[in-house]
Amino acid sequence: MADRFPLYTDADIHGPVVEGLRQRGRDVRRAVDRFPERTSDLTHFEEAARLGRVLVSNDSDMLEAFEELARREEPFAAYPVIHVTPRG
């Protein structure tokens, strides 16, 4: 699936999740590559906004939720913030 929106993951997103997203063709930038540990969430939010990326902050299995969001015609039309909760 083509990448419909680039992602920015904070430090709570572990390597296997990032790798899984990348293997599915997602464009992912990691906060840990840009900022030191314990950088504030606000800094990450501002960086994601500056880069025009969706901020992802959670260490749960989110891959299917991202795929479902990517299938929507206009994934962010309803509101600029979408809370994605993993199933199960």
Secondary structure, 3 states (H helix, E strand, C coil): CCCCCCEEECCCCCHHHHHHHHHCCCCEEEHHHCCCCCCCHHHHHHHHHHHCCEEECCCCCCHHHHHHHHHCCCCCCCCCCCCCCCCC
